[in-house]
């Protein structure tokens, strides 16, 4: 936990509001507003396996990267600001992040956590642009079941000061400091308000460490991968996965490599072997039924692109990433044949059911991935554990919209967008007519 956070977490403060902190355990909803192509509130329901579909340039990747951007801003960056130096920001300024579809100079992020007893904790952040081009948190709103919304709103009179407003009454005014987007505790707040604020602090610090992001284009596997003495950052290209596997081999621990090898054999018919040459790892594949050791660098892109996906998911499945990890994965099916896509979908469904309660947030274009998962639902996979969203945009000058496609227990999607995945049938009809003519 950040050094500025008090030693006593909200769960140990004995006041009437304690139950909300204790029971709110799972992130169930994430949303953005006025971010890039999203002008209105765009919200995702987060199930153990959450899929995002849509057209190119509709904003699918924006949603995944927004989650990563915010998580990387907890405890890092300036005072009450997003961490625009993070990888997910892609070098953007705050003005670059803002939607160009209206004149409001703000960007919003929202979260909902739900507990086992059905209690909710909703937190939203709105950032605004300053005259000098910088940005700052405009307001932080906290909603707890049975309690009026509490809003920390920036003071218009004093820099760095906020007012705590509930039911249109100002309950407190003073200096509120932040580490990135995460507020610090202020001892001058009433005790019950400290509990509310501390629950948000604890939630953000725990949640931010659980988010892991893999971009669509992942690092290729070189013939030799150096193993540094200290672990590299977990960047979105997944290169750290190769170092991690190599380090386990160097230290004589092959359990994770064995698990990855089994999945690669299921997908491609070859096993994975990692040989160590001093502090360099040599990744090799052995086709089933042979004694060959082929460098992964000489195999197809499908193997190297799916390697970080398999490894990250297996680390989550066996508990290496802690409780309730969130895996944000862009196009896991990249460079895979249809048969491998189908096996990958079955693998993702299995991982989403792991004891650590992960959330797999997947951006994809794969119709086979979806069809396989709908089949899984029809065969018994709980439909409530699968959330499917469609992101649409009429043109580059219009806003993007997010629609959840509900799935029934027989795997039937309701209100599927008109024209979605219709290209295959249209091409088949066109080919049929061309052959007749």
C-alpha positions in Angstrom: 0.0 0.0 0.0 1.1 3.6 -0.7 3.2 5.1 2.1 0.8 8.0 2.5 -2.2 5.7 3.4 -2.9 5.2 7.1 -2.0 2.0 8.8 -5.6 1.2 9.8 -7.7 0.0 6.8 -11.4 0.8 6.6 -12.2 -2.8 7.5 -10.8 -2.3 11.0 -12.6 1.0 11.7 -15.6 0.1 13.9 -18.4 2.4 12.7 -21.8 1.7 11.1 -20.5 1.9 7.5 -18.1 -1.0 8.0 -20.3 -3.6 6.2 -20.0 -1.9 2.8 -16.2 -2.2 2.8 -16.2 -5.8 4.1 -18.7 -7.2 1.6 -17.9 -5.2 -1.6 -15.4 -7.5 -3.2 -15.8 -7.9 -7.0 -15.5 -5.2 -9.7 -18.7 -5.7 -11.8 -18.9 -2.6 -13.9 -16.5 -0.2 -15.6 -17.3 2.9 -17.6 -15.9 5.9 -19.3 -17.4 9.2 -20.6 -16.1 11.8 -22.9 -13.0 9.7 -23.6 -11.9 9.7 -27.3 -14.9 8.5 -29.3 -17.2 8.0 -26.3 -19.2 11.1 -25.5 -22.0 9.6 -23.4 -21.4 7.1 -20.6 -20.1 3.8 -22.0 -20.4 1.0 -19.5 -19.2 -2.6 -19.5 -20.7 -5.3 -17.3 -17.8 -7.4 -16.2 -18.5 -11.1 -16.0 -15.7 -13.7 -15.4 -15.5 -13.9 -19.2 -16.3 -10.5 -20.9 -16.1 -10.1 -24.7 -16.0 -6.8 -26.6 -16.9 -7.0 -30.3 -17.4 -4.2 -32.9 -16.2 -2.6 -36.1 -12.7 -1.2 -36.6 -12.2 2.3 -35.1 -15.3 1.9 -32.9 -13.4 2.1 -29.6 -13.0 -1.4 -28.4 -9.3 -1.0 -27.6 -10.0 2.3 -26.0 -12.1 0.6 -23.3 -9.4 -1.9 -22.4 -6.7 0.7 -22.4 -8.8 3.1 -20.3 -8.9 0.4 -17.6 -5.1 0.0 -17.8 -4.5 3.8 -17.8 -6.6 4.3 -14.7 -5.0 1.4 -12.8 -1.5 2.7 -13.6 -2.5 6.1 -12.2 -3.2 4.8 -8.7 -0.3 6.0 -6.5 1.6 7.2 -9.6 1.8 10.5 -11.4 1.0 14.0 -10.3 -1.5 15.4 -7.7 -5.0 14.3 -8.6 -4.1 13.5 -12.2 -4.0 10.6 -14.6 -0.6 9.0 -15.3 -0.1 10.2 -18.9 3.4 8.8 -18.9 1.9 5.3 -18.6 2.1 2.9 -21.6 -1.7 2.9 -22.0 -1.8 6.6 -22.6 0.3 6.2 -25.8 2.0 9.6 -25.3 -1.4 11.4 -25.3 -2.0 14.7 -23.6 -5.2 15.3 -21.7 -6.6 17.2 -24.6 -5.8 14.2 -26.8 -7.9 12.0 -24.5 -10.9 14.3 -24.5 -13.8 13.6 -26.8 -14.0 16.0 -29.7 -17.8 15.5 -30.0 -18.7 18.2 -27.5 -17.1 21.3 -25.8 -16.9 20.0 -22.2 -13.3 19.8 -21.2 -13.6 16.7 -19.0 -13.1 12.9 -19.0 -14.8 10.5 -16.7 -14.2 7.0 -15.3 -16.6 5.0 -13.2 -16.5 1.7 -11.2 -19.0 -0.5 -9.4 -18.0 -3.1 -6.9 -20.5 -5.7 -5.7 -20.3 -7.9 -2.6 -21.4 -11.4 -1.9 -24.5 -10.1 -0.1 -25.5 -7.9 -3.0 -24.2 -4.6 -1.6 -22.7 -2.1 -4.0 -20.0 0.5 -3.9 -19.9 2.9 -6.9 -17.1 5.4 -7.4 -16.7 7.9 -10.3 -14.0 10.3 -11.2 -14.2 13.4 -13.4 -11.1 15.2 -14.6 -11.1 18.6 -16.2 -8.6 20.5 -18.3 -6.9 23.6 -16.8 -6.1 26.7 -18.8 -2.5 25.8 -19.2 -3.3 22.4 -20.8 -2.8 20.4 -17.6 -5.6 18.5 -15.9 -6.9 17.8 -12.4 -9.6 15.8 -10.7 -12.8 17.9 -10.7 -14.8 15.6 -8.5 -14.9 12.2 -6.8 -18.3 10.7 -6.2 -18.9 7.8 -3.8 -22.2 5.9 -3.7 -22.9 3.3 -1.0 -26.1 1.4 -0.6 -28.5 3.2 1.8 -26.3 6.3 2.0 -26.7 9.6 0.1 -24.0 10.1 -2.5 -20.9 11.8 -1.2 -19.0 14.1 -3.6 -15.5 15.6 -3.1 -15.8 18.6 -5.4 -12.8 20.8 -6.2 -13.0 24.3 -4.7 -13.4 27.2 -7.1 -11.7 29.5 -4.7 -8.6 27.7 -3.3 -6.2 25.5 -5.3 -5.9 22.0 -4.0 -9.0 22.3 -1.7 -12.1 20.2 -2.0 -15.6 20.4 -0.6 -17.4 17.3 0.6 -21.1 17.6 -0.4 -24.0 15.3 0.5 -27.7 16.0 0.0 -26.7 19.5 -1.3 -25.0 20.3 2.0 -21.3 21.1 2.4 -20.1 18.8 5.2 -16.4 19.5 5.1 -14.0 21.8 3.3 -10.2 21.5 3.2 -7.0 20.4 1.6 -7.3 16.9 0.0 -4.1 15.5 -1.3 -3.7 12.7 -3.9 -1.1 10.2 -5.2 -2.1 10.1 -8.8 -5.8 9.5 -8.8 -5.9 8.0 -5.3 -6.8 10.3 -2.5 -4.9 10.4 0.8 -6.6 10.3 4.1 -7.4 13.6 5.8 -7.7 13.4 9.6 -9.9 16.5 9.8 -12.8 14.6 8.1 -15.6 13.3 10.4 -14.9 9.7 11.4 -17.7 8.2 9.4 -16.5 10.2 6.3 -13.0 8.9 6.9 -14.4 5.4 6.6 -16.0 6.2 3.3 -12.9 7.7 1.9 -10.6 5.0 3.3 -12.7 2.3 1.7 -12.1 3.9 -1.7 -8.3 4.2 -1.0 -8.1 0.5 0.0 -10.2 -0.6 -2.9 -8.1 1.4 -5.5 -4.8 0.1 -4.1 -5.9 -3.5 -4.1 -7.6 -3.3 -7.5 -4.9 -1.4 -9.3 -2.4 -4.2 -8.7 -4.7 -6.8 -10.2 -4.9 -5.3 -13.8 -2.8 -7.0 -16.5 -2.9 -5.8 -20.1 -1.7 -7.6 -23.3 -1.9 -5.6 -26.6 -2.9 -7.0 -29.9 0.6 -7.1 -31.3 2.8 -9.1 -28.9 6.6 -9.5 -28.8 8.1 -12.1 -31.0 10.3 -14.8 -29.5 14.0 -14.2 -30.4 16.4 -17.1 -30.8 17.9 -16.2 -27.4 16.2 -14.2 -24.7 18.5 -12.7 -22.0 17.3 -13.2 -18.5 18.0 -10.1 -16.4 18.8 -10.4 -12.7 15.7 -8.3 -11.9 12.3 -8.8 -13.4 11.3 -6.4 -16.2 8.1 -4.4 -16.0 5.0 -6.3 -17.2 4.6 -4.3 -20.4 1.7 -4.9 -22.8 3.7 -6.6 -25.5 4.2 -9.6 -23.2 8.0 -9.8 -23.6 8.2 -10.2 -19.8 6.5 -13.6 -20.2 9.6 -15.0 -22.0 11.9 -13.7 -19.2 9.5 -15.1 -16.5 9.5 -18.6 -18.1 13.3 -18.5 -18.6 13.9 -17.5 -15.0 11.8 -20.4 -13.8 13.8 -22.7 -15.9 17.1 -21.2 -14.7 15.9 -21.7 -11.1 14.9 -25.3 -11.7 11.2 -24.7 -11.6 9.4 -26.0 -14.6 5.8 -26.2 -13.4 4.5 -23.2 -15.4 6.5 -24.2 -18.5 4.9 -27.6 -18.3 1.4 -26.1 -18.2 2.2 -23.8 -21.1 3.7 -26.7 -23.0 0.5 -28.8 -22.6 -1.6 -26.0 -24.0 0.7 -25.4 -26.9 0.6 -29.1 -27.7 -3.2 -28.9 -27.6 -3.3 -26.0 -30.0 -0.4 -26.8 -32.3 0.7 -30.4 -31.8 4.1 -29.6 -30.4 5.6 -29.3 -26.9 7.6 -26.4 -25.5 11.1 -26.7 -24.2 13.3 -24.0 -22.8 17.1 -24.6 -22.7 19.4 -22.3 -20.7 22.7 -21.1 -22.0 24.3 -19.2 -19.1 21.7 -16.4 -18.6 20.0 -16.8 -21.9 16.8 -18.8 -22.6 16.4 -20.7 -25.9 12.7 -21.4 -26.7 12.2 -24.5 -28.7 9.3 -26.7 -29.9 9.2 -30.4 -30.4 6.5 -31.7 -32.8 4.7 -34.7 -31.3 6.3 -38.0 -32.5 9.7 -36.4 -33.2 12.9 -35.7 -31.4 13.4 -32.4 -33.1 14.0 -29.1 -31.3 12.9 -26.3 -33.5 13.5 -22.7 -32.4 10.2 -20.9 -31.8 11.6 -18.1 -34.0 11.4 -20.4 -37.0 7.8 -21.4 -36.3 4.6 -19.6 -37.3 3.5 -16.3 -35.7 0.5 -18.0 -34.2 2.7 -19.8 -31.6 4.7 -16.7 -30.5 1.6 -14.5 -30.4 -0.5 -16.8 -28.3 2.4 -17.6 -25.9 1.9 -14.5 -23.6 -1.9 -15.1 -23.6 -1.5 -18.7 -22.5 1.1 -17.9 -19.9 -0.8 -15.0 -18.4 -4.0 -17.0 -18.2 -2.3 -20.0 -16.6 -0.6 -17.7 -14.1 -4.0 -16.4 -13.1 -5.5 -19.9 -13.0 -3.0 -21.3 -10.6 -3.1 -18.2 -8.4 0.2 -16.5 -9.3 -1.6 -13.1 -9.9 -3.4 -13.1 -6.6 -7.2 -12.9 -6.0 -9.6 -11.5 -8.6 -7.0 -10.6 -11.3 -8.3 -8.7 -14.3 -6.7 -9.8 -17.6 -7.2 -7.2 -20.4 -6.3 -9.1 -23.7 -6.6 -7.6 -27.2 -7.3 -10.1 -29.9 -6.0 -13.3 -28.3 -6.8 -15.2 -31.6 -4.2 -13.2 -33.6 -2.6 -15.4 -36.3 -4.6 -18.5 -35.2 -6.3 -21.0 -37.5 -10.0 -21.7 -36.9 -9.3 -25.0 -35.1 -6.9 -23.3 -32.7 -9.4 -20.5 -32.1 -12.0 -23.0 -31.0 -9.6 -24.6 -28.6 -8.5 -21.2 -27.3 -12.1 -20.3 -26.6 -12.5 -23.5 -24.5 -9.3 -22.7 -22.7 -10.5 -19.1 -21.9 -13.8 -20.4 -20.5 -11.9 -22.9 -18.3 -9.6 -20.2 -16.9 -12.5 -17.8 -16.2 -13.8 -20.5 -13.8 -10.6 -20.6 -11.7 -10.8 -20.4 -7.9 -9.1 -17.0 -7.8 -12.2 -15.5 -9.5 -10.5 -13.8 -12.5 -12.1 -11.4 -15.0 -11.0 -12.0 -18.6 -11.8 -8.9 -20.6 -11.2 -9.8 -24.2 -11.4 -7.6 -27.3 -11.8 -9.7 -30.4 -13.1 -10.0 -33.9 -13.4 -13.7 -33.9 -16.8 -15.2 -34.8 -15.5 -18.6 -34.0 -14.5 -17.6 -30.5 -18.0 -16.3 -29.9 -19.7 -19.3 -31.5 -17.6 -21.7 -29.4 -18.5 -19.9 -26.2 -22.2 -19.9 -27.1 -21.9 -23.6 -27.5 -20.2 -23.8 -24.1 -23.2 -22.0 -22.6 -25.6 -24.4 -24.3 -23.6 -27.3 -22.9 -23.7 -25.9 -19.3 -21.4 -22.9 -19.0 -23.3 -20.4 -16.8 -24.7 -17.6 -19.0 -24.2 -15.1 -16.3 -20.5 -15.8 -16.4 -20.3 -14.6 -20.0 -20.9 -10.9 -21.0 -20.9 -9.9 -24.6 -20.7 -6.3 -25.7 -21.0 -4.7 -29.2 -19.3 -1.4 -29.8 -20.7 0.6 -32.8 -20.1 3.8 -34.5 -21.8 5.1 -37.6 -18.9 7.3 -38.8 -15.7 9.0 -37.5 -17.7 12.1 -36.8 -20.2 10.4 -34.5 -20.0 8.9 -31.0 -19.4 5.3 -30.2 -22.1 3.3 -28.3 -21.8 0.2 -26.2 -24.6 -2.4 -26.2 -24.7 -5.5 -24.1 -25.9 -8.6 -25.9 -27.7 -10.8 -23.4 -27.2 -14.6 -23.7 -29.8 -17.1 -22.5 -29.0 -20.5 -21.0 -29.3 -22.2 -24.4 -26.6 -19.9 -25.9 -29.0 -17.7 -27.8 -27.9 -14.0 -28.1 -30.8 -11.5 -27.8 -31.0 -8.3 -29.8 -27.9 -9.0 -31.8 -26.9 -5.9 -33.8 -28.2 -6.0 -37.4 -25.5 -6.9 -39.8 -23.1 -8.1 -37.2 -21.2 -11.2 -38.5 -23.4 -11.1 -41.6 -20.5 -10.9 -44.1 -20.0 -14.6 -44.3 -23.6 -15.3 -45.3 -23.6 -12.3 -47.7 -20.4 -13.6 -49.4 -21.9 -17.1 -49.6 -25.0 -15.8 -51.3 -23.0 -13.6 -53.7 -20.8 -16.6 -54.6 -23.9 -18.8 -55.1 -25.4 -16.1 -57.4 -22.1 -15.6 -59.3 -21.8 -19.4 -60.0 -25.4 -19.5 -61.2 -24.8 -16.6 -63.6 
